[in-house]
Amino acid sequence: MTKDRRSRGWYGKLDKDGFIHRSWMKNQGYPDHAFDGRPIIGICNTWSELTPCNSGLRDLAEGVKRGVWEAGGFPVEFPVMSLGETQMKPTAMLFRNLLAMDVEESIRAYGIDGVVLLGGCDKTTPGQLMGAASVDLPSIVVSSGPMLNGKYRGQDIGSGTDVWKFSEAVRAGEMTLKDFMSAESGMSRSKGVCMTMGTASTMASLVEAMGLSLPTNAALPAVDSRRMALAHLTGKRIVEMVEEDLKPSDVMTKQAFENAILANAAVGGSTNAVVHLLAMAGRVGVDLDLKDFEIGSEIPLLVNCMPSGQYLMEDFCYAGGMPVVLKELQDQGHLRNAKTVLGGDIAAYADGAECFNEDVIHRFDAPVKPAAGLRVLRGNLAPNGAIVKPSAASDHLLEHEGEAYVFESIEDMKANIDREDLPVTAETILVLKGCGPKGYPGMPEVGNMPIPRKLVTQGVKDMIRVSDARMSGTAFGTVILHVSPEAQAGGPLALVKTGDRISVSASRGELELLISTEEMEARRAAWRPDEPHYTRGYAKLYVDHVLQADRGADLDFLVGKDTRPVTRESH
């Protein structure tokens, strides 16, 4: 094999530098012919024991290697930072861009021709894709897959979704602490990501809808042998993609992003998909903004999975998975023409798709909920936009006006939410400040504030909550998120006071603070930002350079890509 590949700049030279690159690799037992010019495939692995969602990726990497060897390639596995959503403080989102930098620079610095991205947990998938897109070598995704269904007292329970429900039940006196702790043991029964349609499963679904993975990637359980077979086939396919020079920029087109937005509505996907898709689009130069997400607002909810429905990802898999959803979108004329990692059109992913349980995946003409896609809200409280998820909200609260009760910080909220004398009613709109990209920092999943204890005991299950934060994709409620600009950046959210009236209209896409322009300006003149929480290291870099939520919360200097070859040697 003599094709002039990128890797030959490392391993094909008959000089001192080639000697160094080859000889040190040979200490792992590779023979001479491994460096004969065949494609060298990087396996970018986010495995970590501190990222339980990704704990099966070591095994999947072996499947990828088998496929790469079969296709005549040379697989090399390398680690990158792993973001354990359930384990990291203050939030894994703070480090998504750091992972993207790690992935980008690792791909650029090493002598590989293509890359397989092994991710799963919420931020690992978008972080890896952001980094890979910025180098633009042939790339393909294998997700870790969802856990098996949780079990408690003979019933299915869902990660995240039932945690929130059980926690509120304990606060309301409807569930004992002993029972709550008992449920913990049955929640996470295998390796894999949340088995609800949380952010991890959402991003795996959208990756499939964008054609960035092989079909069926989204829903196959982590411990299903078919996922190992998928990894093998992916290893085989990435070698072919290198031969075809099929790159992320060929697949991550505007049409592909539109398919992701439509699919997100159909599956009842996470609000977090918004910031991730915006950031990914920024890396490939696709003009995507919040207005584009409105194309999904009238798409019905087809997938009956928690938190918007009753089933779990294992059930979604057995019902037919994403190919069935894509077929429904295609049959209704919504699916855009877009190239995939298989080289053809995304329509091929729907070929032959058959639904085996119409209570799990509904038809377009008999949906779980009509017009359930994410809604973009704007107004004087969110000039650059905010997000609400109608499929997980209470219908009667999507058109509402009420008095605000303001928490100035997460500490303020935690210290006071359970006060018996908290002056709130079911009509009150809770407002939380200081939880945006700069303010927390990192924009954590705290937007789904608890219902005040005094209301929980009265049977109140939902109320409007407004913040510059995010919420878990497993969460539910009438929660208005990603208010932009955030409070710490001087957005109008910073100026809200307890007792102000706020108007919300999901149908009109409005979020208004009902005070005069003069009062708004007087408050703005008196406002001062909080002192930053971090003054060193990556966190300072992040706070100094992070973009607002409506632009994907990427770092300003990372937007775009750099595909220039590395020509300078290390010795």
C-alpha positions in Angstrom: 0.0 0.0 0.0 1.6 3.3 -1.1 -1.3 5.7 -1.0 -0.1 9.1 0.3 -2.0 9.1 3.6 -1.7 11.6 6.4 -0.2 9.0 8.7 2.8 8.6 6.3 4.0 11.9 7.6 4.7 10.1 10.8 5.3 6.4 9.8 6.4 6.5 6.2 9.6 8.5 6.3 12.9 6.7 6.0 14.9 9.1 8.2 15.5 9.9 11.9 11.9 11.1 12.5 10.4 8.0 10.8 12.7 5.8 12.8 11.6 7.5 16.1 7.9 7.3 15.3 8.0 3.6 14.2 10.5 2.2 16.7 8.7 3.4 19.8 5.4 2.1 18.5 7.1 -1.3 18.0 7.7 -1.6 21.7 4.1 -2.7 21.9 4.7 -5.6 19.6 3.6 -4.3 16.2 5.4 -5.9 13.2 7.0 -4.0 10.3 4.0 -4.5 8.0 1.7 -2.6 10.4 3.4 0.5 9.0 3.1 -0.4 5.3 0.9 2.5 4.5 -2.5 1.1 5.6 -5.0 3.6 7.2 -4.2 4.2 10.8 -7.4 4.6 12.7 -7.6 6.4 16.1 -10.1 5.1 18.6 -10.9 8.2 20.8 -12.0 6.6 24.1 -13.8 8.4 26.9 -13.8 5.3 29.1 -13.4 6.1 32.8 -14.4 4.4 36.1 -15.6 7.9 37.1 -17.9 8.0 34.2 -20.2 5.0 34.9 -22.2 5.7 31.7 -19.0 4.9 29.6 -17.8 2.0 31.6 -18.4 -0.4 28.7 -16.3 1.5 26.2 -13.2 -0.6 26.9 -15.0 -3.6 25.5 -16.5 -1.7 22.6 -13.0 -0.5 21.7 -12.0 -4.1 21.1 -14.9 -4.6 18.8 -13.9 -1.5 16.8 -10.3 -2.9 16.6 -11.6 -6.2 15.1 -13.4 -4.3 12.4 -10.5 -2.1 11.6 -8.1 -5.0 11.3 -10.6 -6.9 9.1 -10.8 -3.9 6.7 -7.0 -3.7 6.4 -6.5 -0.8 8.8 -4.3 -0.3 11.9 -6.3 0.6 15.0 -4.7 2.7 17.8 -6.7 3.5 20.9 -6.1 6.8 22.8 -7.7 8.3 25.9 -9.2 11.8 26.3 -10.8 13.5 29.2 -14.0 11.8 30.4 -16.9 13.8 31.7 -19.0 11.9 34.3 -22.3 13.8 34.4 -23.3 12.2 37.7 -19.9 12.6 39.4 -18.4 16.0 38.5 -18.7 19.3 40.3 -19.7 22.0 39.7 -21.0 20.6 36.4 -19.7 18.5 33.6 -20.8 21.2 31.2 -18.0 23.4 32.5 -15.6 20.9 30.9 -17.3 20.0 27.6 -15.2 22.5 25.8 -12.1 21.2 27.5 -12.9 17.8 26.2 -13.4 19.2 22.8 -9.9 20.8 23.0 -8.4 17.5 24.1 -10.0 15.6 21.2 -9.1 18.3 18.7 -5.5 18.5 19.7 -5.0 14.8 20.1 -6.4 14.1 16.6 -4.3 16.9 15.1 -1.1 15.9 16.9 -1.1 12.1 16.2 -0.5 10.3 12.9 -4.0 9.0 12.3 -6.1 9.0 9.1 -9.5 8.7 10.7 -11.1 8.4 14.1 -13.8 6.4 15.9 -15.4 8.4 18.7 -16.4 6.3 21.7 -18.7 8.3 24.0 -22.0 8.2 25.7 -22.4 10.2 28.8 -24.1 13.6 28.2 -21.2 15.9 27.3 -18.8 13.3 25.9 -20.7 12.9 22.6 -21.0 16.6 21.7 -17.5 17.4 23.1 -15.9 14.7 20.9 -17.8 15.8 17.8 -16.9 19.4 18.3 -13.2 18.5 18.5 -13.3 16.1 15.6 -15.2 18.6 13.4 -12.5 21.2 14.0 -9.9 18.9 12.5 -12.2 17.4 9.9 -10.6 14.0 9.5 -13.0 11.1 8.7 -14.9 10.4 11.9 -17.7 8.2 13.1 -19.5 7.7 16.5 -20.2 4.6 18.6 -22.2 5.3 21.7 -22.0 3.3 24.8 -25.7 2.6 24.8 -28.4 2.8 27.5 -28.6 0.7 30.7 -31.2 -2.0 31.1 -34.5 -0.8 32.5 -34.4 0.0 36.2 -36.6 -2.1 38.5 -38.3 -1.4 41.8 -41.0 -3.5 43.4 -41.8 -5.2 40.1 -42.1 -2.0 38.2 -39.8 -0.3 35.6 -38.1 2.9 36.9 -36.1 5.4 34.9 -32.8 7.0 35.8 -33.2 10.6 36.6 -36.9 10.9 36.0 -37.9 8.6 38.9 -35.1 10.0 41.1 -36.8 13.5 40.8 -40.3 11.9 41.4 -39.2 9.8 44.4 -37.3 12.7 45.9 -40.4 15.0 45.7 -42.5 12.1 47.1 -40.2 11.9 50.2 -40.4 15.7 50.7 -44.2 15.4 50.5 -44.3 12.6 53.0 -45.7 10.2 50.4 -42.6 7.9 50.4 -40.4 6.8 53.2 -36.6 7.4 53.2 -36.1 3.7 53.6 -38.1 3.0 50.4 -36.3 5.8 48.7 -32.9 4.2 49.5 -34.3 0.8 48.5 -35.1 2.1 45.0 -31.4 3.2 44.6 -30.2 -0.4 44.3 -32.5 -1.2 41.4 -32.0 2.0 39.4 -28.8 1.3 37.6 -28.7 -2.4 36.7 -26.0 -2.6 34.0 -23.4 -0.6 32.2 -24.6 2.2 30.0 -26.2 5.7 30.0 -29.5 6.8 31.4 -32.2 4.5 30.1 -34.6 7.4 29.9 -34.6 9.8 27.0 -32.1 12.0 28.8 -29.3 14.0 27.2 -27.1 10.9 26.6 -29.8 8.9 24.8 -31.0 12.1 23.1 -27.6 12.8 21.7 -27.1 9.2 20.6 -30.5 9.5 18.8 -29.6 12.8 17.1 -26.2 11.4 16.1 -28.0 8.6 14.3 -30.5 11.0 12.8 -27.6 13.1 11.5 -26.0 10.1 9.9 -22.9 10.4 12.1 -23.2 6.8 13.3 -24.4 3.5 11.8 -28.1 2.8 12.0 -29.4 1.4 15.4 -26.6 3.1 17.3 -29.0 5.1 19.5 -31.1 2.4 21.3 -29.2 -0.9 21.5 -28.6 -1.6 25.2 -25.1 -1.3 26.4 -24.9 -5.0 27.3 -26.6 -6.2 24.1 -24.2 -8.3 22.0 -25.5 -6.4 18.9 -23.8 -3.3 20.2 -20.4 -5.1 20.1 -21.3 -6.2 16.5 -22.1 -2.5 15.7 -18.7 -1.5 17.0 -17.1 -4.1 14.8 -19.0 -2.8 11.7 -18.1 0.7 12.7 -14.4 -0.2 12.7 -14.8 -1.7 9.3 -16.6 1.3 8.0 -14.1 4.0 9.2 -11.4 2.4 7.1 -13.7 2.7 4.0 -14.5 6.3 5.0 -10.7 7.1 5.0 -10.5 5.6 1.5 -13.4 7.8 0.4 -12.2 10.9 2.3 -15.6 11.2 3.9 -15.3 13.9 6.5 -17.5 15.5 9.2 -18.0 18.5 7.1 -19.5 16.3 4.4 -22.1 14.9 6.9 -22.7 17.8 9.3 -24.6 19.9 6.9 -27.4 22.4 7.6 -29.9 19.7 6.4 -28.4 17.2 8.9 -28.8 19.6 11.8 -32.4 20.2 10.7 -33.0 16.5 10.8 -31.6 16.5 14.3 -34.0 19.2 15.4 -36.9 17.3 13.9 -35.8 14.1 15.5 -35.4 15.7 18.9 -39.0 16.8 18.8 -40.2 13.4 17.7 -38.3 11.5 20.5 -39.1 14.1 23.2 -35.4 14.8 23.5 -33.5 16.9 26.0 -33.4 20.7 26.0 -29.6 20.3 26.3 -29.5 19.3 22.6 -30.0 23.0 21.8 -26.6 24.1 23.2 -24.8 21.1 21.9 -26.1 21.3 18.3 -25.4 25.1 18.3 -21.8 24.4 19.4 -21.3 21.6 16.9 -22.7 23.7 14.1 -20.3 26.5 15.0 -17.3 24.1 14.5 -18.2 23.2 10.9 -19.3 26.7 9.9 -23.1 25.8 9.6 -25.3 28.9 10.2 -27.6 27.5 12.9 -29.4 29.7 15.5 -32.3 29.4 17.8 -34.8 30.4 15.0 -33.9 27.1 13.3 -35.2 25.1 16.3 -38.7 26.4 15.6 -39.0 24.0 12.7 -39.5 21.3 15.3 -42.2 23.1 17.3 -45.1 21.5 15.4 -43.6 18.0 15.2 -45.6 15.6 17.4 -44.1 13.5 20.1 -43.8 10.0 18.7 -41.7 8.2 21.3 -43.4 7.3 24.5 -40.3 7.4 26.8 -39.6 9.1 30.1 -39.6 11.9 31.0 -42.2 12.8 28.4 -43.8 9.3 28.4 -43.9 6.0 30.2 -41.4 3.6 28.6 -37.6 3.4 28.6 -34.8 3.1 26.0 -34.7 -0.7 26.2 -38.4 -0.7 25.1 -37.6 1.8 22.4 -35.0 -0.5 21.1 -37.3 -3.5 21.0 -40.0 -1.4 19.3 -37.7 -0.6 16.4 -35.6 2.4 17.6 -34.6 5.4 15.6 -35.0 3.8 12.1 -38.8 3.8 12.8 -38.8 7.4 13.9 -36.9 8.4 10.8 -39.3 6.5 8.6 -42.3 8.3 10.2 -40.5 11.7 9.5 -39.7 10.6 6.0 -43.2 9.3 5.2 -44.6 12.7 6.3 -42.2 14.6 4.1 -40.2 16.1 7.0 -36.8 14.3 6.6 -34.2 16.4 4.7 -31.9 14.9 2.2 -28.5 14.6 3.9 -25.3 12.5 3.4 -24.4 10.0 6.1 -21.2 8.1 7.2 -22.4 5.3 4.9 -22.0 7.7 1.9 -25.7 7.7 0.9 -28.7 9.6 2.0 -30.2 9.4 5.5 -33.4 8.0 4.0 -31.5 4.7 3.8 -31.5 4.5 7.6 -35.3 4.2 7.4 -35.4 1.5 4.7 -37.3 -1.5 5.9 -37.9 0.0 9.4 -40.8 -1.7 11.1 -42.5 -0.8 14.4 -43.1 -3.7 16.8 -44.9 -1.8 19.5 -47.0 1.2 18.6 -47.5 2.1 22.2 -43.8 2.9 22.4 -43.3 4.5 19.0 -46.5 6.1 17.9 -47.6 7.0 14.3 -47.7 10.6 13.2 -51.5 10.5 13.0 -51.8 9.1 16.6 -49.0 10.8 18.6 -48.3 10.8 22.3 -48.7 14.6 22.2 -49.3 16.9 19.2 -46.9 19.8 18.4 -44.5 18.9 21.3 -41.2 20.1 20.0 -39.1 22.6 21.9 -40.3 26.2 21.9 -38.1 29.2 21.7 -39.2 32.1 23.9 -38.2 35.7 23.5 -39.0 39.1 25.1 -37.6 41.7 27.3 -36.6 39.0 29.9 -34.8 36.9 27.2 -33.8 39.2 24.3 -31.6 36.5 22.9 -33.9 33.6 23.7 -34.9 31.0 26.2 -36.2 27.4 25.8 -39.1 25.4 27.1 -40.0 21.7 26.5 -43.8 21.4 26.1 -43.7 17.6 26.0 -42.5 17.6 29.6 -44.5 20.6 30.8 -48.0 21.1 32.2 -50.3 22.4 29.5 -52.1 24.8 31.7 -48.8 26.6 32.6 -47.6 27.2 29.1 -49.8 30.3 29.0 -49.5 32.0 32.3 -48.9 35.3 34.2 -47.8 35.4 37.8 -45.7 37.1 40.4 -42.0 36.3 40.6 -40.2 34.9 43.6 -36.5 35.4 43.1 -33.5 33.4 44.3 -30.3 35.3 43.8 -28.1 32.3 43.7 -28.2 28.5 44.0 -27.2 28.8 47.7 -30.1 31.2 48.3 -32.5 28.7 46.7 -31.2 25.7 48.7 -31.3 27.6 51.9 -34.9 28.9 51.5 -36.9 26.6 49.2 -38.3 24.6 52.1 -39.2 27.5 54.4 -42.7 27.2 55.6 -43.2 31.0 55.4 -41.9 31.3 51.8 -44.4 33.7 50.2 -45.3 31.6 47.2 -48.4 30.0 45.7 -49.0 27.6 42.9 -49.3 30.7 40.6 -45.9 32.1 41.6 -43.1 32.0 39.0 -39.8 30.9 40.6 -36.7 32.7 39.2 -33.1 31.6 39.8 -30.1 33.8 38.9 -26.4 33.2 38.6 -26.5 29.8 37.0 -25.5 30.5 33.4 -22.3 29.8 31.6 -20.3 32.5 33.4 -22.3 32.7 36.6 -22.1 29.3 38.1 -19.8 28.7 36.1 -20.7 26.1 33.5 -24.5 26.4 33.2 -25.5 23.4 35.5 -28.6 21.3 35.5 -30.4 23.1 38.3 -33.1 24.8 36.3 -35.7 22.3 37.4 -35.8 23.8 41.0 -37.7 21.8 43.6 -41.3 22.8 44.3 -41.3 24.6 47.6 -42.1 22.2 50.4 -45.1 24.2 51.6 -46.6 23.7 48.1 -45.5 20.0 47.8 -47.4 19.2 50.9 -50.5 20.9 49.4 -50.3 18.6 46.4 -48.7 21.0 43.9 -46.7 19.0 41.3 -45.6 21.7 38.9 -45.1 25.4 38.6 -43.2 27.7 36.3 -39.5 28.0 36.9 -37.2 30.5 35.0 -33.4 30.5 35.0 -30.3 30.9 33.0 -29.4 27.3 33.9 -30.0 24.0 32.1 -31.9 21.0 33.3 -31.3 17.3 33.0 -32.8 15.7 30.0 -34.4 13.2 32.4 -36.2 16.0 34.2 -39.8 17.3 33.7 -42.0 20.3 34.5 -42.8 23.7 33.1 -39.2 24.9 33.3 -37.9 27.8 31.2 -34.2 27.5 30.6 -31.1 29.0 28.9 -32.3 32.6 29.4 -29.9 34.6 27.4 -28.1 36.8 28.1 -27.5 35.3 31.5 -27.7 37.3 34.8 -23.9 37.3 35.3 -23.5 38.8 31.8 -25.9 41.6 32.7 -28.9 40.2 31.0 -32.4 41.3 32.1 -32.8 38.3 34.3 -30.3 40.0 36.7 -32.8 42.8 37.2 -35.9 40.8 38.2 -37.2 41.4 41.8 -39.5 39.4 43.9 -43.1 40.7 43.3 -42.5 41.6 39.6 -45.0 40.1 37.3 -43.9 37.8 34.5 -45.9 36.7 31.4 -45.2 33.4 29.6 -46.8 32.4 26.3 -45.4 29.3 24.7 -47.8 29.6 21.8 -46.6 33.1 21.0 -43.0 32.4 22.0 -43.0 35.2 24.6 -41.3 35.8 27.9 -41.9 39.2 29.3 -41.0 41.0 32.5 -43.9 43.4 33.1 -42.2 46.5 34.3 -41.6 49.8 32.5 -38.6 50.5 30.3 -37.7 53.3 32.7 -37.7 51.0 35.7 -35.7 48.5 33.8 -33.0 51.1 32.9 -32.9 52.4 36.5 -32.2 48.8 37.8 -29.6 48.2 35.1 -27.7 51.4 36.1 -27.5 50.1 39.7 -26.6 46.5 38.8 -23.1 45.1 39.4 -21.9 41.6 38.5 -20.9 39.1 41.2 -17.3 38.4 41.8 -16.1 35.4 39.7 -16.0 32.0 41.6 -12.7 31.0 39.8 -9.6 33.0 39.1 -7.2 30.5 37.8 -6.7 27.6 35.4 -9.2 26.3 32.8 -12.2 27.7 34.7 -10.9 31.2 34.4 -10.2 30.7 30.7 -13.8 29.4 30.4 -15.4 32.3 32.2 -13.3 34.8 30.2 -14.2 33.3 26.8 -17.4 31.4 27.0 -20.2 32.4 24.6 -23.8 32.7 25.8 -26.3 29.8 25.6 -27.9 31.0 22.4 -24.5 30.5 20.7 -23.9 27.1 22.2 -21.7 28.1 25.1 -18.5 27.2 23.2 -15.4 29.2 23.8 -15.1 32.1 21.4 -11.6 31.2 20.1 -12.7 27.6 19.3 -15.5 28.3 16.9 -14.6 27.1 13.4 -11.9 24.7 12.4 -8.2 24.4 11.5 -7.4 21.7 9.0 -3.8 22.7 8.3 -1.3 19.9 8.3 1.2 19.7 11.2 4.6 19.9 9.5 7.1 20.6 12.3 8.7 17.6 14.0 9.3 17.0 17.7 13.0 16.2 17.4 
